[in-house]
Amino acid sequence: MLYTFSIIGRTNVGKSVLFNRLTNTKKSLVANFSETTRDRNYGICVINNYKFILIDTGGFNPHIKNGILYEVAKQTKQAIFESDLIIFLVDGRYGLTFNDKNIAIFLKKYNITTILAINKIEHKKHLSKIYDFYELGLGIPSIISALHGKGIDSLIEKIFKIVNLKNKLQINKKKEINNKISNSIIFSVVGQPNVGKSTLINKLLNKNRVIVHDFPGTTRDSIEIELKYLNKKYIVIDTAGVSKKNKKNNFIEKFSIIKTLNSIKKSNVILLMIDATCKISVQDINIAKFILNLGKSLVIAFNKCDLLNLQEKKNIKNIFNIKMNFLYFVNFFFISSLNLIGIKLLMKGINKAYLSSKIKFKSFEINKILKNAIISHPPKKKGFFKPKLKYAHQGGKNPLIIVIHGNSLNFLEKSYKRYLINFFLKSFFIVGTPLKLEFKNSYNPYN
């Protein structure tokens, strides 16, 4: 079993910078704004052939009673109680604060093993306020600069000494990690802010793993979580809401969108959630097109269906078939994240889309379907050239690629290429997964 450490502290002390430094990633949002991290963010830290789980948390105020900061505090407290060791980070330049004292009292109350780390000490001139932190009664602090990597080695030595990692944490082989990932379906939950993405994940996990609040944009970072549902393993990524482009969007919103797009790229299946009580927007269509352009499998979920009657659902189907007709091979479901309506069917849809993306075609089957497509609708002659499709084979999966060889294929019309794609999709019963065709002209040595 891996040891778990959490980095906690008040807002804007550099927790995410330290998390990124220790995990050697850019997994957490880092910016010169307070409260950029709201959920718990998990990462694997590997140092000197040992590894442990590291949790980045939001700005912590143990005495807050309501609002979004109360939800953040609940998440941080849960992380603390999950952890074997706490790295309590403070700002050495700003100095000791009342909130720092409250956090120290909270940690000592529950007798939690803690390392006090004073951050943002880049120069000797920053040392003037560090002695005030001895008042917290948490032992000799580690003096670090997470941004520049100063004092990190000493901090790591202290971690090893406290939990005796050398005897208890042997790093797993890379094959074991890869097998764990390969046995899981990775899917991202994407959509506009406040459509219920985090609510769905919490219901699937049967606990409040990510913050849910009646306020758009509550999730700012992409959170990866292991999930087991009906004896099947998943890695689900809760993403920040992708809102309409706005010149007034601040840095954090723009960075959140980038991280959402990166989450889409590394997922097997994308679950696009749309608020069933709102109209299908241009942004919903753009997200779907982006997903398909990457060759990713897609499932659509219209959430909050418990607020609709039968006629309203029929209207949504009709609008979907008109506005998103390019998704004719994609399954869509009416669900309610809050009341767990339609969730089993939705998860089956994710499984089907994943299996479609992993299909391995036999070459004779591909060529048989290609021949039937040509017989049903031969390609048109263009000037002196008539495209001739000779044979085909599979070129890849996830995304699915079929390579077609022949002569004068560069003269094929776009409409005919779309016809071939549709013919293959229907013939192979591919659901939720786009198909890409690559055309290769045969080389004539006498030309």
N, C-alpha and C positions, 0 to 999 in steps of 0.2 A: 504493500500500500504506500502511495506517495504522501510525503508530508505536504501540508498546505500552509502557505504564508500569505498574509494580507498586508497591503500597504494602506494605512489610514492616516487621516489628518484633516485639518480644516481646509477650506477652499484655497486653491491657487498656491499651494506650497511645493508643487512639483511632483505629485504622486505618479501621474501618468508618464512623466519624463523618466522617473526611476523605473517604473514598470517596463517601459520600452527598452531602457538600458539593460535591465536584468534578463529580459526575454529575448533581447537582440531582434526586436521587431518594431514596427510602427503601428502596433495593433490598437493603441489607445489614442484618443484625441489629445493633442497637445497644443495649447494656445495661451496667450497672455490674457485670458478671461477667466473669471471664477466660474465654478460649477460646470465645467465642460464635460466632466464624467458624472453620469447620474446612476447608471446601472453598475452592477458588478461585472468586471471584465476578467476572464480567466486566461492564463497563458502558462506555457511550460518553460521553466528556466533550467537550462543545462549548463553546469559549471564544473570543470575538472572531472568529467565523466560521472557526475551525479546529477540527478534531476529532481525537481519538485514543482508543485503547482503554485502559481503566484496569482493573487487576486488584486486587481486595481479597483478602488472604491471611489464613490463620490465624496464631495466635501462633507465632513461629519460634524454635526452639532447634536450631542446626545440629549439635549433638553428641549429640542424643537417639538411642538405639539401638533401642528397641522400643516396642510398645504403640500406642495411638491417636495419641499426640503424634509418634511416628515417622512415621506416615502423613501427619499434618499437615505435618511438616517436608519430606517428599518432595514434597507438593503445592506448598509454597512454593518449594522449589528449582527445580521445573519452571517455575513462574511467573517466577522470576528469570532463568532461561536463555532464556525466551521474550521477555524484555523488552529494550527499547532503553534504558531508563532506570529506575533504582530510586529511589523515595522512601523513605528509611529513617527511620521515625518513632520518636521516643523520648519519654519522659515527663519533662518539665522540672520538674515538682513533686517527683516521686519521686527524681530524680537518676540519675546514671550507675550501671549495674549490670554485673555480670560477664557476663550474657547479652548485653547491648549490645556489650560488647567482643568477644565471640565472633562476633557477627553481622558486626561491622566487619572482623574478621580474614578471615572467609569472603568478604566482598565484595571486599576488596583482593586476596585470593589469586587470584580469577578476573578481576581487573581490570575490574570492572563499573562503569559510569558511575553515580554515586550522588549524590543530594542528601540531605543530612542535615537533617531538620526536627524542631525541638524543639517539642513540643505541650503544651497545657494551660497556656499562659502568658497568663493573663487580666489580671493586675495586675503592677505593678512589684515587689511583694513576692515574686513567683514567679521573679524573675530571678537569685536568689542562686546557683542550682546550674548555670546554663547553661554557665559557663566550663569546668566539668569535662568537657563533651562534646568540647572541642577536642582532648582526649587521644586521641580515636578517629582522628585524622588524616584526616578526610574534608572538610576545607576549612571555610569559614565557614558555619555553619548558618543555616537560615531559622527565625525565631522566629514561631510561629503559635498560634492557638487555633482548632482545627477546629470546636469547638462554637459559638463566637461569630463565626467568620469573620475573625478578626483575622490579618493577615499573609498571607492567602491570595493577594491580588493580587501581592505580592512573590514568593511561591513560584511563581506562574504565570509571572511575568517571567523567573525563573531557569530554569524549564523551557524556555521559548521560546529563551532565549539558548543553552542547552546543545545542543539538537537542531536549532536553526534552523528551527523549525516554520513560520515565515512563508513560507519558500521551498519547503517540502517537503510541507505538509499543507493542501491546499485542501479545504474542506468539501464533501461530496457534496450534490447537490440532494436535497430531501425526497422528490421523486418516485422517485429511485433507491433510497432506503431503503425506501419504501413498496412498490416493485415487488419488492424482495428478500423482504420479509415476505409479500406477496400470493402469491408463487410457491412459498411453503413451507407445508407443513401443520404447524400448531402443535399439539403434543399434550403433555399433562402425564401423568407417571407417578405415580399416587397409590396409597395403601394404608397399611396399618398398618406400624409399624416392623419392620425386619428381614425383609421379605418378598422382598427381592432387587431392589429398584428400581434402585439404583446399579450393581449387578452387570450388569443388563441393558443399561444405557446404556453402560457401559464396554466390553461385548462388541460392541455395535453400532458403537462408535467405534473398536474395536480398540486401545484404550489406556486407561490408568488416569486418566480425566479427573476422576472424583469418588471420594472416599474410600470404600473398602469395608472393613468390619471386622466381626468376629463379635461385635457388641455393638449392641443395639437403640438406635435413635435417633441413629445416626452422622451422618446428614444432618440439619442443623437449619435450613438456609436453603433457598430454592428457587433452583436453578441452571439458567440457560438456556444451551443449547448448540446450535450449528448441526450438523446431521447430514446426510450424503448416504448413502442406502442404495438399492442397485439403481437408480442413476441418478435417484433422486427426492430432492428437498430437503425437509428437515424442520427445525423448531426444537423440540427436545425439552426439557421442563422437568422436572428431577429435584426432587421435593418432599420435605419432611420427612414422616416417618411420622405419620399421624393416629391417635393412640391414644385409648383410651376416656377419657372425661371423668373427671378425678380432682381432688378438692379440693386434693390435695397437689401438683398440677402447678405447677412454678415458672413465672415470667414468660416465660422463654425458650421453654418448651414451648407455652404459650398463644399466644405471638407466632408461633411456627413454624406452628401450625395456621391462624392468620389468613392467613399468607402462602401456605399451601397452597390455601386456599379462594379467595384472589385469583388464584392461578395457574390454577385451574379455570375461573374466570370469563373469563379472556382466551385460553383455548385453544379450538381447533376441535374436537378430539377428546380424550377422557379415557381413558387406559388404567388401569383399576382392577386392581391385582395382589393376588391372594389366595394365601396359603400353602396349597398343596394338602395338606400334611401336618397341617394344623390344621382345625378345624371352621369353617364359614362363621359369622362372628360377627354380633352385632347391629350392631356398628360398621361392618362391611362393607356391610350392608344400608342403614344410615343414609347412608354416603358415596354409594352408588349412587342413593338417593332424592334427595339434595342435587344431584347432577349432573343428574339428569333434570328436577328442578324448575327448574333454570337453562336447560333446553332444550338441553343439550350432548350431542353424540354420545358414545357410550360403547362401549368394548370391554373384555371381561373376560379376564384371563389367570390361570390357576391355575399358579403357579410351583412348581418342585421336583418336577415330575411324574416325573423319573427315579427317585424314591424310592418310586413307587407301582406296584402290579401292575394288571392289567386290571380285576379285580373292584373294587378300590378306586376306580378311575376311574369305573366305572359307578355306584358309590355316591355319588360327588360329583355326577354328573349328576342323579341322582334327588333329592338334597338341594337342588341348585340349582333344579330345576324346582318344588320345593315352597316353599322359603324365599324365592326370588327370582323367583317366577312373573310378577311385573310387568315383568320384563326379557325377556319371551318374544321380542321382536324384536331382541334384542342377541346378537351372536355371542360365544361364549367358546371359549378355546383352552387346551390343556394345553401348557405350555412348561417348559423348563429354561434359565434365564438362564446358568447356569454352563457348561452343555454345549451351548448353542445349539440345543436341540431345539425345533422348532415355531416358530422365529422368523420364517421367511419367510411362513408362513401368518398369523402374528400381524400382520405389517406389511401384508399384503394386506387383512386385516380392518380395520386402521386406515384404509387408503385407501378401502375401500368405505363405511365409516361417514362419512368426510369427504365423499365424492361424494354420498351420500344427503342430507347436510345442505345441500348446494349445489344440489339439484334445483330446476329452474324448471318449474313445471306450466303447461300450457296451460289456459285457463279452460274450454274445451269439454270437456276430459278430466275436470276436477274435477266439472263439472256432470253429466257422464254417470255418473261413479261415485256421486255424491250421489243421483241418480235411482235407480240400481240398489240402493243401500242402503235407500232409502225403500220401494221395491217389495218387497224381501226382508223388511223389518221396519219397518212404519210406526210413527211415534211415537204413544204412547197419549194419549187425551183426558184432561185433568185438570179435573174439574168442568165448567164451561161452556166451557172453553177447550181447543181442539185446536191444538197447535203445527203450523205450516205452514212447511216449509223450501222457499224459492223458488229461490235460486241461490247460487253460491259462487265465490270467487276466492282466489288466493294473497295472503296479507298480509305474508309475509316469509320469509326463509330463514336458517338457522343462528342461531336455531332456526327450524324449519319452522312456518309459521302458515297456516291456511286460515280465511278469514272466510266465515261463512254468514249470509245475509240471509233474513228471513222474518217471520211474525207469531206472537205469543205464544211466542216462543222461551225466555222466562224460565220457562215451565212445563215445559220439557224435563227429564226425569228424569236423574240422574247416570249411571245404568246405560245410558241411551240415548246419552248423550254418549260414554261409553267404547266403546259399540258402533260409533259413527261413526268414532272415532279408529282402532280396530282394522281397520275396513273399508277406510279410506284407506291405512293402513300396508300391508295385504296386497295391495291393488289396485295400488299404485305400487311394490311390492317394496322398500320402504324398510327398510334394515338399520342397526341401531345408532343410529338417530336418533329422538328423540321428536318427536311431532307435537302441536301445540297448536291448538285450535279456538277461534275467537272468534265469538260470536253477536250479530247486530245486528237489532233489530226495525225493521221498516219504519215510517216515520212516516206517519200518516193525517191529512191536513190537515182532515178533516171530523169528526175525533173530538173 
